[in-house]
């Protein structure tokens, strides 16, 4: 499935996965549930719990899978992520 929008939310059922290409410079987050993320040719495994996210720096395709139950994958441009600090 091709999705070409600036912001995307996708429900993944337990064990269901999706392959993302062209996600460089995107912010990938779990809006609900637990997501397992693996990037082609990258030895890291990234696990995102609800509320966690990271900025994708690689041009390589990535695989995202729901672990343990349904999860909601959220993608948006990394530039939209605003850091809030406490002074």
N, C-alpha and C positions, 0 to 999 in steps of 0.2 A: 504494500500500500504506500502510495506517495502522499506525503503531507507537506504542503508548502505554505505554512503560515508563520508569523512571527512568534505566536504563542500556541502551545499545544498541550492538551491534557489527554491522557490515554489510560483507561482501566486495563490492567493486566490481571488475569485470574492466576491462582497459584500454579506455578510451573510454566505459565505462558511467557513467551519472550518476544522481543521485537529487535530487529537489527536496524541501527541508525547509521546513515551515511550523511556526510555533509554537516555534521553537528559541531564542527570546530567553532569556537567563540560563542557557544550556547551555554546556558546555565541549566543543568539537569538536576531535578529535585524529586524527592518523594513527598507528595502531598498527603499520602496515606499509605500505611503498610511498609513493607521492607523490600527494597530493590537491590539486586546484585548486578553490578556493572563490570563488564570486562571489555578492554580495548584491544583490538588486534595488535599483536606484537608488543604488548606491554605486560610485564610480569605481575603487575598489581591486580588485585581483586578489590573492588570498591563496593562497600555495603552501605546503603543509605536507609536510615530509619526515617519515619515520618518527620518532616521538618528539616531533614538534612539535604544538602545539595553540594554541587561542585561545578566549577567552570571547566568546560571541555577545551583543552588546548591542542589536542591532537587532531590531525586531518584523517586519521585512521577510522575505519568503521568501528562501531561498538555494539555490543549485545547487552540488552537489559532484560532481566528476568525477575518475576515476582517470586519471593521466597515466603513460605509458610502460610500464605493466604493471599487474598486480593490486595493489589497495591495500585496507587495512582501515580503515573509518571507525568511530570510536568517539565516542559521545555520552553525556554524563553531566551531572548538575546541576553548575553552576560552583561551588557551595558545597562539593562533594566534593573539589575540587582543593586540595591542601595545598602551600603554598610552603615550601621548605626552603632555608635560607640557611646559609652557612658563616661562623662567627664568627672 
